[in-house]
Amino acid sequence: MSNDKPLVGIILGSKSDAPDFEGCKEMLEKFGVPYEFVIHSAHRNPDDVREWAVSAESRGLRVIIAGAGKAAHLGGVLAAGRAAALGGVVASHTPLPVIAVPMKTSDLGGMDSLLSTVQMPTGVPLACVAINGTKNAAILATQILGTAIPEYRDAIVAYKRELAGA
C-alpha cells in the first residue's frame, strides 16, 4: 500500500521454520503490508533477539509475528525465567502486540510448541494462532493494523468478501 517501511516484523528461532512462513509472507504481500523477516535464536544469540525486540517500535514496526518449534520455550527464558515461547522473549521487550505461531515438531506434533506459547505468565501476553498457522498470523496482523490504518481494514474487508464468494 502506501508505506514501504516495514510495519510487521517476522522473527523465527530457526531457519528450519522459514519454509513454513512463505504463506505468511504471501498473505502480507497480498494485503500490501510491508514486513521484515529475521531469524534469531534465543538460545544461540539471545542478545540479538533482545536488541531486535527492543528496537522494533523505533524502527516503525506495529505488530510482531514470532514463530518457534522445538525452541518454543526460548521466549520464557527472558520473559519469565521459565519455559514459554520465542514470542515471550520478544513480548517481554516491546509494547507492541506479538502474535505467536507454534510450529509443528517431530516430537509432539507441535503440541509442545502450542502449550508453551499459550502458558505465558501475566504481564507477557501473546496472541496465538494454530500450529503452523502462519497465514492466520498474517491476517491477524493486518487486522490489527486495520484498526488504525483504513487501507488495511479495507484489504481485510475485501479478503473476507472474497472468502465468502461475494
C-alpha positions in Angstrom: 0.0 0.0 0.0 1.3 3.5 0.6 4.0 2.7 3.2 7.3 1.0 2.2 8.7 1.0 5.7 8.1 -2.4 7.5 5.0 -2.4 9.8 5.2 -6.1 10.6 8.2 -7.9 11.9 8.5 -11.7 11.5 11.0 -13.4 13.7 11.9 -17.1 13.7 14.0 -19.0 16.2 15.3 -21.4 13.5 15.9 -21.3 9.7 14.3 -24.7 9.5 10.9 -23.0 10.1 11.4 -20.5 7.3 9.7 -22.5 4.5 6.5 -22.7 6.6 6.5 -18.9 6.7 6.2 -18.5 2.9 2.4 -18.4 3.4 2.6 -15.7 6.0 4.8 -13.5 3.7 2.4 -14.2 0.7 -0.6 -13.0 2.8 1.1 -9.9 3.9 2.1 -9.1 0.3 -1.5 -9.8 -0.8 -2.7 -7.1 1.7 0.2 -4.8 0.8 1.7 -4.9 4.2 5.4 -4.2 4.3 7.3 -6.5 6.6 10.8 -7.5 7.7 11.9 -11.1 8.2 14.7 -12.2 10.6 16.0 -15.4 12.2 17.5 -15.1 15.6 17.9 -18.0 18.1 17.2 -17.0 21.7 19.5 -19.9 22.6 22.5 -19.1 20.4 22.2 -15.3 20.3 19.8 -14.0 22.9 21.3 -10.6 22.7 20.3 -10.3 19.1 16.7 -11.3 19.9 16.6 -8.7 22.7 18.1 -5.9 20.5 15.7 -6.7 17.7 12.7 -6.6 20.0 13.8 -3.5 21.9 14.3 -1.6 18.7 11.2 -2.8 16.9 8.9 0.1 17.7 11.6 2.7 16.9 12.1 1.1 13.6 8.4 1.6 12.8 7.1 -1.9 13.4 3.5 -2.0 14.7 2.9 -5.8 15.1 5.3 -8.7 15.5 4.8 -12.3 14.4 7.1 -14.8 16.2 7.4 -18.5 15.2 9.2 -21.3 17.0 9.0 -25.1 17.2 11.3 -27.2 19.3 12.8 -23.9 20.5 9.4 -22.6 21.5 10.5 -22.3 25.1 13.1 -19.8 24.3 10.7 -16.9 24.8 10.2 -17.5 28.5 13.9 -17.6 29.2 14.0 -13.8 29.3 10.3 -13.2 29.8 9.6 -15.1 33.0 12.6 -17.3 33.8 10.6 -20.4 32.7 9.6 -22.2 29.5 7.3 -20.2 27.2 7.8 -19.2 23.6 10.0 -17.1 21.3 7.2 -14.7 21.3 7.5 -14.4 25.0 11.1 -13.2 24.8 10.0 -10.6 22.2 6.9 -9.7 24.1 8.9 -9.1 27.2 11.0 -6.4 25.5 8.4 -4.5 23.5 5.0 -2.8 24.0 3.9 -4.0 20.5 1.4 -6.8 20.0 3.0 -10.1 19.4 1.4 -13.0 17.5 2.9 -16.4 18.2 2.9 -19.2 15.7 3.6 -22.5 17.4 5.4 -24.7 14.9 4.8 -28.4 14.2 7.5 -30.6 15.7 8.6 -34.2 15.2 8.4 -34.9 18.9 4.8 -34.0 19.8 3.4 -32.7 16.6 3.5 -29.1 17.7 1.5 -29.5 21.0 4.7 -28.8 22.9 5.1 -25.5 21.0 1.4 -24.7 21.4 1.3 -25.3 25.1 4.5 -23.4 25.8 3.2 -20.5 23.8 -0.2 -20.1 25.5 1.1 -20.6 29.0 2.8 -17.2 29.2 2.7 -15.5 32.6 0.5 -12.5 33.4 2.1 -9.4 32.0 3.6 -11.0 28.9 0.6 -11.7 26.7 0.8 -13.3 23.3 -1.9 -13.7 20.7 -1.6 -17.3 19.4 -2.8 -18.9 16.2 -3.0 -22.6 15.3 0.0 -24.8 14.9 1.7 -23.8 11.7 -1.0 -21.1 11.3 1.3 -18.7 9.5 -1.4 -17.4 7.1 -3.7 -16.6 10.0 -0.9 -14.8 11.8 -0.6 -12.5 8.7 -4.3 -12.0 8.6 -4.5 -11.1 12.3 -1.5 -8.7 11.9 -3.3 -7.0 9.1 -6.5 -6.8 11.1 -4.6 -5.2 14.0 -3.0 -2.6 11.6 -6.5 -2.0 10.2 -7.7 -0.6 13.5 -5.6 2.5 12.8 -4.9 2.4 9.1 -8.1 2.3 6.9 -6.4 0.8 3.8 -5.6 -2.4 5.7 -9.1 -2.6 7.2 -10.4 -2.3 3.6 -8.0 -5.0 2.5 -9.4 -7.3 5.2 -13.0 -6.5 4.3 -12.2 -7.3 0.6 -10.5 -10.5 1.6 -13.4 -11.7 3.7 -15.8 -10.9 0.8 -13.5 -12.9 -1.4 -13.7 -15.9 1.0 -17.4 -15.7 1.1 -17.6 -15.8 -2.7 -19.1 -12.3 -2.9 
